[in-house]
C-alpha cells in the first residue's frame, strides 16, 4: 500500500505517515506532483539495505546467476551433521 502526501500535508500529518510506515506502507512525499521523498519503516529499509549489500557482492551475484541457470547443486542438510 502506498499513500501520497504533498509537503504541506506531510508536515501536518507526519505522525499518521509514521504509523502507516510502521504497518508496512510507503508514504510518498511530492512537490509539484512529483515524488521527492519516501518514508518507510526501519524494518523495510533494513531489508532493502541487505538486498543492496548482497547485490554489490560479486561472489554472491555469480552464485545467484549460477542458481538461476540451474548450475548449483544442493545437498541435504544431513551432510552437516557430525
MMTF fields as JSON, N, C-alpha, C and O atoms, coordinates in Angstrom:
{
  "mmtfVersion": "1.0.0",
  "mmtfProducer": "UNKNOWN",
  "numBonds": 327,
  "numAtoms": 328,
  "numGroups": 82,
  "numChains": 1,
  "numModels": 1,
  "chainsPerModel": [1],
  "groupsPerChain": [82],
  "chainIdList": ["A"],
  "bondAtomList": [4, 2, 8, 6, 12, 10, 16, 14, 20, 18, 24, 22, 28, 26, 32, 30, 36, 34, 40, 38, 44, 42, 48, 46, 52, 50, 56, 54, 60, 58, 64, 62, 68, 66, 72, 70, 76, 74, 80, 78, 84, 82, 88, 86, 92, 90, 96, 94, 100, 98, 104, 102, 108, 106, 112, 110, 116, 114, 120, 118, 124, 122, 128, 126, 132, 130, 136, 134, 140, 138, 144, 142, 148, 146, 152, 150, 156, 154, 160, 158, 164, 162, 168, 166, 172, 170, 176, 174, 180, 178, 184, 182, 188, 186, 192, 190, 196, 194, 200, 198, 204, 202, 208, 206, 212, 210, 216, 214, 220, 218, 224, 222, 228, 226, 232, 230, 236, 234, 240, 238, 244, 242, 248, 246, 252, 250, 256, 254, 260, 258, 264, 262, 268, 266, 272, 270, 276, 274, 280, 278, 284, 282, 288, 286, 292, 290, 296, 294, 300, 298, 304, 302, 308, 306, 312, 310, 316, 314, 320, 318, 324, 322],
  "bondOrderList": [1, 1, 1, 1, 1, 1, 1, 1, 1, 1, 1, 1, 1, 1, 1, 1, 1, 1, 1, 1, 1, 1, 1, 1, 1, 1, 1, 1, 1, 1, 1, 1, 1, 1, 1, 1, 1, 1, 1, 1, 1, 1, 1, 1, 1, 1, 1, 1, 1, 1, 1, 1, 1, 1, 1, 1, 1, 1, 1, 1, 1, 1, 1, 1, 1, 1, 1, 1, 1, 1, 1, 1, 1, 1, 1, 1, 1, 1, 1, 1, 1],
  "groupList": [{"groupName": "UNK", "atomNameList": ["N", "CA", "C", "O"], "elementList": ["N", "C", "C", "O"], "formalChargeList": [0, 0, 0, 0], "bondAtomList": [1, 0, 2, 1, 3, 2], "bondOrderList": [1, 1, 2], "singleLetterCode": "X", "chemCompType": "L-PEPTIDE LINKING"}],
  "groupTypeList": [0, 0, 0, 0, 0, 0, 0, 0, 0, 0, 0, 0, 0, 0, 0, 0, 0, 0, 0, 0, 0, 0, 0, 0, 0, 0, 0, 0, 0, 0, 0, 0, 0, 0, 0, 0, 0, 0, 0, 0, 0, 0, 0, 0, 0, 0, 0, 0, 0, 0, 0, 0, 0, 0, 0, 0, 0, 0, 0, 0, 0, 0, 0, 0, 0, 0, 0, 0, 0, 0, 0, 0, 0, 0, 0, 0, 0, 0, 0, 0, 0, 0],
  "groupIdList": [1, 2, 3, 4, 5, 6, 7, 8, 9, 10, 11, 12, 13, 14, 15, 16, 17, 18, 19, 20, 21, 22, 23, 24, 25, 26, 27, 28, 29, 30, 31, 32, 33, 34, 35, 36, 37, 38, 39, 40, 41, 42, 43, 44, 45, 46, 47, 48, 49, 50, 51, 52, 53, 54, 55, 56, 57, 58, 59, 60, 61, 62, 63, 64, 65, 66, 67, 68, 69, 70, 71, 72, 73, 74, 75, 76, 77, 78, 79, 80, 81, 82],
  "secStructList": [7, 3, 3, 3, 3, 3, 2, 2, 2, 2, 2, 2, 6, 2, 2, 2, 2, 2, 2, 2, 2, 2, 6, 6, 7, 3, 3, 3, 3, 3, 3, 6, 6, 3, 3, 3, 3, 3, 3, 7, 7, 2, 2, 2, 2, 2, 2, 2, 2, 2, 2, 2, 2, 2, 2, 6, 7, 2, 2, 2, 2, 2, 2, 2, 2, 2, 2, 2, 6, 6, 7, 7, 7, 7, 7, 7, 4, 4, 4, 4, 7, 7],
  "xCoordList": [0.842, 0.0, 0.895, 1.963, 0.441, 1.213, 0.277, -0.806, 0.703, -0.035, 0.835, 2.059, 0.195, 0.92, 0.519, -0.66, 1.526, 1.321, 2.077, 3.196, 1.465, 2.231, 3.13, 2.938, 4.084, 4.961, 4.145, 4.348, 3.224, 2.409, 1.562, 1.492, 0.923, 0.093, 0.963, 0.567, 2.136, 3.06, 3.511, 3.641, 3.748, 4.149, 3.041, 3.306, 1.812, 0.702, 0.263, -0.384, 0.611, 0.177, 1.349, 1.245, 2.46, 3.665, 3.455, 3.911, 2.777, 2.535, 1.754, 2.038, 0.777, -0.004, 0.892, 0.778, 1.78, 2.702, 3.582, 3.807, 4.071, 4.926, 4.137, 4.647, 2.899, 2.081, 1.862, 1.93, 1.604, 1.419, 2.7, 2.66, 3.823, 5.109, 5.371, 5.859, 5.049, 5.245, 4.426, 4.816, 3.302, 2.434, 2.867, 2.249, 3.936, 4.461, 4.148, 4.61, 3.375, 3.026, 4.152, 4.988, 4.156, 5.078, 4.329, 3.165, 4.972, 4.417, 5.299, 6.462, 4.75, 5.485, 5.172, 4.008, 6.212, 6.047, 6.309, 7.305, 5.387, 5.515, 5.68, 5.251, 6.316, 6.421, 6.032, 6.635, 5.033, 4.524, 4.162, 4.449, 3.523, 3.02, 4.106, 3.809, 5.354, 6.443, 6.993, 7.223, 7.214, 7.772, 9.167, 10.023, 9.384, 10.699, 11.28, 12.476, 10.441, 10.928, 9.968, 8.808, 10.49, 9.681, 9.965, 11.119, 8.909, 9.037, 8.65, 7.569, 9.535, 9.251, 9.741, 10.538, 9.26, 9.627, 11.113, 11.735, 11.655, 13.052, 13.251, 14.286, 12.269, 12.369, 12.438, 13.248, 11.592, 11.605, 12.904, 13.469, 13.378, 14.643, 15.79, 16.64, 15.81, 16.864, 16.868, 17.928, 15.678, 15.596, 16.14, 16.858, 15.802, 16.334, 17.846, 18.55, 18.34, 19.787, 20.526, 21.558, 19.993, 20.629, 20.643, 21.625, 19.553, 19.497, 20.553, 21.225, 20.702, 21.711, 23.119, 23.981, 23.351, 24.664, 24.967, 26.075, 23.987, 24.185, 24.434, 25.322, 23.649, 23.805, 25.137, 25.603, 25.746, 27.049, 28.192, 29.344, 27.896, 28.904, 29.046, 28.143, 30.157, 30.312, 30.208, 29.635, 30.756, 30.709, 29.254, 28.859, 28.465, 27.06, 26.319, 25.529, 26.574, 25.865, 26.22, 25.353, 27.491, 27.86, 27.101, 26.613, 27.008, 26.288, 24.798, 24.19, 24.205, 22.784, 22.524, 21.524, 23.426, 23.268, 23.418, 22.684, 24.353, 24.526, 23.287, 22.868, 22.704, 21.493, 20.349, 19.64, 20.163, 19.095, 19.286, 18.315, 20.539, 20.835, 20.769, 20.947, 20.517, 20.412, 21.751, 21.83, 22.807, 24.145, 24.592, 25.75, 23.714, 24.075, 23.502, 22.328, 24.344, 23.883, 23.666, 24.532, 22.508, 22.168, 22.359, 22.159, 22.748, 22.938, 21.984, 21.629, 21.568, 20.668, 21.385, 22.605, 20.628, 21.224, 21.878, 22.697, 21.528, 22.106, 23.621, 24.3, 24.165, 25.605, 26.339, 27.552, 25.622, 26.251, 26.379, 27.068, 25.734, 25.802, 27.184, 27.863, 27.584, 28.904, 28.813, 29.81],
  "yCoordList": [-1.173, 0.0, 1.246, 1.261, 2.271, 3.49, 4.681, 4.718, 5.643, 6.887, 8.021, 7.989, 9.017, 10.16, 11.419, 11.664, 12.21, 13.442, 14.574, 14.386, 15.734, 16.92, 17.257, 16.716, 18.12, 18.508, 19.136, 18.807, 20.036, 20.69, 19.671, 19.711, 18.767, 17.737, 16.808, 16.398, 16.484, 15.622, 16.262, 15.579, 17.55, 18.253, 18.199, 17.985, 18.392, 18.415, 17.017, 16.861, 15.995, 14.626, 13.667, 12.478, 14.202, 13.381, 12.159, 11.068, 12.319, 11.181, 10.083, 8.9, 10.466, 9.482, 8.77, 7.559, 9.521, 8.922, 7.876, 6.801, 8.176, 7.248, 5.996, 4.884, 6.16, 4.99, 4.105, 2.881, 4.694, 3.919, 3.171, 2.001, 3.854, 3.217, 2.04, 0.995, 2.209, 1.116, -0.115, -1.239, 0.09, -1.015, -1.608, -2.551, -1.053, -1.599, -0.797, -1.146, 0.271, 1.091, 2.069, 2.381, 2.535, 3.585, 4.906, 4.964, 5.948, 7.296, 8.1, 8.371, 8.471, 9.219, 10.704, 11.097, 11.514, 12.962, 13.586, 13.288, 14.462, 15.086, 16.592, 17.228, 17.132, 18.59, 18.857, 18.313, 19.686, 19.973, 18.678, 18.512, 17.766, 16.486, 15.505, 14.518, 15.76, 14.834, 14.262, 15.02, 12.945, 12.339, 12.877, 12.931, 13.28, 13.796, 13.05, 13.156, 12.293, 11.557, 10.414, 10.421, 9.423, 8.278, 7.988, 7.972, 7.761, 7.358, 5.89, 5.507, 5.062, 3.651, 3.192, 3.874, 2.03, 1.53, 1.166, 0.894, 1.169, 0.774, -0.672, -1.011, -1.522, -2.935, -3.087, -3.856, -2.355, -2.421, -1.844, -2.387, -0.75, -0.161, -1.16, -1.304, -1.849, -2.824, -3.923, -4.346, -4.382, -5.398, -4.898, -5.62, -3.67, -3.09, -2.943, -3.225, -2.497, -2.304, -3.644, -3.722, -4.685, -6.0, -6.498, -7.089, -6.258, -6.655, -5.914, -6.518, -4.61, -3.84, -4.332, -4.396, -4.681, -5.197, -6.502, -6.691, -7.401, -8.666, -8.449, -9.068, -7.569, -7.333, -6.66, -6.743, -6.005, -5.377, -6.372, -6.039, -7.578, -8.6, -9.467, -10.246, -9.349, -10.094, -11.61, -12.299, -12.13, -13.581, -14.042, -15.064, -13.296, -13.638, -13.587, -14.479, -12.547, -12.407, -13.535, -14.012, -13.969, -15.105, -16.361, -17.118, -16.574, -17.728, -17.636, -18.638, -16.458, -16.28, -16.544, -17.166, -16.072, -16.304, -17.784, -18.315, -18.446, -19.884, -20.641, -21.601, -20.225, -20.873, -20.696, -21.655, -19.489, -19.238, -20.078, -20.503, -20.309, -21.092, -22.595, -23.396, -22.985, -24.408, -25.093, -26.317, -24.338, -24.919, -25.129, -25.475, -24.931, -25.096, -26.423, -26.721, -27.215, -28.492, -28.337, -27.847, -28.759, -28.67, -30.027, -31.065, -30.005, -31.224, -31.187, -30.106, -32.345, -32.355, -31.837, -31.953, -31.272, -30.741, -31.824, -31.524, -33.048, -34.135, -34.24, -34.822, -33.7, -33.744, -32.866, -33.0, -31.966, -31.075, -31.702, -31.163, -32.813, -33.464, -34.034, -34.494, -33.996, -34.58, -36.077, -36.725],
  "zCoordList": [0.0, 0.0, 0.0, 0.612, -0.689, -0.788, -0.624, -1.208, 0.17, 0.327, -0.179, -0.05, -0.752, -1.284, -0.527, -0.271, -0.175, 0.573, -0.112, -0.589, -0.155, -0.543, 0.646, 1.735, 0.456, 1.565, 2.692, 3.861, 2.348, 3.379, 4.135, 5.363, 3.414, 4.059, 4.903, 5.995, 4.397, 5.143, 6.445, 7.462, 6.422, 7.642, 8.686, 9.869, 8.252, 9.213, 9.639, 10.674, 8.844, 9.151, 9.323, 9.023, 9.808, 9.929, 10.814, 10.471, 11.941, 12.843, 12.132, 12.318, 11.323, 10.557, 9.544, 9.352, 8.901, 7.932, 8.617, 8.061, 9.799, 10.536, 10.906, 10.769, 11.375, 11.717, 10.498, 10.607, 9.358, 8.134, 7.763, 7.383, 7.877, 7.561, 8.502, 8.071, 9.775, 10.734, 10.366, 10.682, 9.706, 9.282, 7.945, 7.453, 7.354, 6.11, 4.867, 3.781, 4.995, 3.836, 3.511, 4.36, 2.297, 1.886, 1.903, 1.507, 2.347, 2.292, 1.337, 1.635, 0.211, -0.8, -0.632, -0.546, -0.585, -0.455, -1.823, -2.482, -2.233, -3.55, -3.441, -2.479, -4.464, -4.633, -6.077, -7.001, -6.265, -7.607, -8.341, -9.527, -7.599, -8.106, -8.539, -9.213, -8.164, -8.482, -7.184, -6.241, -7.101, -5.882, -5.592, -6.475, -4.325, -3.934, -2.732, -2.461, -2.008, -0.836, -0.532, -0.944, 0.207, 0.615, 2.083, 2.512, 2.84, 4.239, 4.316, 3.87, 4.884, 5.039, 6.4, 7.045, 6.836, 8.157, 8.198, 7.171, 9.401, 9.584, 9.145, 8.57, 9.412, 9.025, 7.505, 6.987, 6.804, 5.348, 4.794, 3.845, 5.381, 4.958, 5.146, 4.268, 6.295, 6.565, 5.506, 5.045, 5.124, 4.072, 2.746, 2.054, 2.389, 1.151, 1.214, 0.244, 2.369, 2.541, 2.401, 1.734, 3.028, 2.935, 1.497, 1.05, 0.774, -0.631, -1.448, -2.284, -1.211, -1.936, -1.605, -2.483, -0.332, 0.067, -0.666, -1.168, -0.73, -1.426, -2.91, -3.495, -3.516, -4.951, -5.279, -6.416, -4.318, -4.532, -4.362, -4.643, -3.91, -3.675, -4.933, -5.237, -5.668, -6.923, -6.734, -7.578, -5.641, -5.408, -5.241, -5.801, -4.478, -4.297, -5.632, -5.941, -6.42, -7.694, -8.663, -9.395, -8.678, -9.526, -9.095, -9.933, -7.776, -7.263, -7.591, -7.966, -7.458, -7.774, -9.257, -9.615, -10.117, -11.553, -11.876, -12.71, -11.23, -11.442, -10.972, -11.619, -9.869, -9.371, -10.361, -10.664, -10.865, -11.839, -13.104, -13.73, -13.467, -14.67, -14.397, -15.315, -13.147, -12.815, -12.658, -12.771, -12.399, -12.288, -10.846, -10.611, -9.888, -8.481, -7.997, -8.216, -7.335, -6.796, -5.299, -4.575, -4.858, -3.44, -2.795, -3.425, -1.536, -0.767, 0.428, 0.899, 0.919, 2.07, 3.319, 3.433, 4.242, 5.464, 6.316, 7.185, 6.074, 6.865, 6.667, 7.513, 5.589, 5.37, 6.369, 6.532, 7.043, 8.011, 9.392, 10.258, 9.598, 10.91, 11.161, 10.243, 12.418, 12.806, 12.972, 13.29]
}
